[in-house]
Amino acid sequence: MDVLRLAGVPGVGKSAVAWAVARQMAVDGVRVAFVDIDQLGMCYPAPADDPDRWSLKERALAGIAAQYAESGVERLVVSGVADPSLPPQGNGHPTVSLWLAAGEATRRARLAPRGWAHEQVDEVLAVGTRETAAAHPSWARVDTDESSVDATVRAVRERWQGGVAEPVPAFVVAQADTTEHVVWITGPRCAGASRVGWEVVTPLWAEGRRTGFIDVAQLGFSWNVDAQLGLRNAAELQRSFAAAGAQTLVAVAPLEVGPEEVRAAFPDADVRFLRLDADEDSRRDRAVRRAAGADALLAGDDLIGAVERMIDDVVAQGSRQRETPVRAGERVIDTTATPLPQVAARVAAELAC
């Protein structure tokens, strides 16, 4: 398996370019997968000896890469941040590592849709300029200023196909017992699982209780590969979190991943299954908000910028999913017309009992 690493500071376009590269390769029939390394480091508070969680993410990536290779993936596209002071870290596979760069004006324009406060944007831009200037020379630089996504994708693919890809010894994947508690939150499309999961985990982080957060769908992007990798990668990632001292894992996942599969993936954990539900009007309202960019922008989200017909399709998909019978161990929580932070507060209170 060959790996492409696309790193850089916020606003250079690494996620959009990496996703486009993976999708193009999928159309070409390549057995390809995509992962954002930022999804591999959602475990807080950070360990004292790894305050930026660089090592946590790199170790997690080594474990996830092994899962992809074992499943027959030929090419793995990885986007996300990296420690600019260090050379590209090893994942055990031939890797081309590219650092995307862009000036502050370009990055400011690309960050605008995120809705950040002006002060936050200024700080991110300043930090990004310093990090780019100090980026280790082992990262091959690709300038994205005045370059469309398509043009950058072409440049990146040329670098990947013609670049030197040498195997680098992987981080040793830390071994640890499983996390003690797993909170598994699921439900039909737009019932609110992702938002509720995030609202549940953030108070635990604020309290100093080291807890991992996993979006299973974000770990399952692969094409032309038979294996369903989301759950396998989630189980691998929780081992990295457990090695970092996390005793609790909050996971959000598609409804299609059933409790029996989850129990098999986390055989030693106390797993609590929460299944959210909502009527059509509530799910449609949430879909419209996502289409308008009101929630976090995640790779592969088919609702970002969606037109009415696409929203209708997602709502219809959720309606079909609602017909799935309640499965053993699932506790159903109705989120209809209820603000999701209130649902999360109720879930957190019940879990504390």
HELIX and SHEET records of a PDB file:
HELIX    1   1 LYS A   14  VAL A   27  1                                  14    
HELIX    2   2 ILE A   37  LEU A   40  5                                   4    
HELIX    3   3 TRP A   54  GLU A   70  1                                  17    
HELIX    4   4 GLU A  104  LEU A  111  1                                   8    
HELIX    5   5 ALA A  112  ARG A  114  5                                   3    
HELIX    6   6 HIS A  118  ALA A  134  1                                  17    
HELIX    7   7 VAL A  149  GLY A  162  1                                  14    
HELIX    8   8 ALA A  193  ALA A  206  1                                  14    
HELIX    9   9 VAL A  216  LEU A  219  5                                   4    
HELIX   10  10 GLY A  230  ALA A  243  1                                  14    
HELIX   11  11 PRO A  259  ALA A  265  1                                   7    
HELIX   12  12 GLU A  280  ALA A  291  1                                  12    
HELIX   13  13 GLU A  308  ARG A  322  1                                  15    
HELIX   14  14 LEU A  340  ALA A  352  1                                  13    
SHEET    1   A 6 ALA A 140  ASP A 143  0                                        
SHEET    2   A 6 THR A  95  ALA A 101  1                                        
SHEET    3   A 6 ASP A   2  ALA A   7  1                                        
SHEET    4   A 6 ARG A  75  SER A  79  1                                        
SHEET    5   A 6 VAL A  32  ASP A  36  1                                        
SHEET    6   A 6 SER A 222  TRP A 223 -1                                        
SHEET    1   B 6 CYS A  43  TYR A  44  0                                        
SHEET    2   B 6 THR A 211  ASP A 215 -1                                        
SHEET    3   B 6 THR A 248  VAL A 252  1                                        
SHEET    4   B 6 HIS A 181  THR A 186  1                                        
SHEET    5   B 6 ASP A 270  ASP A 277  1                                        
SHEET    6   B 6 GLU A 330  ASP A 334  1                                        
END                                                                             
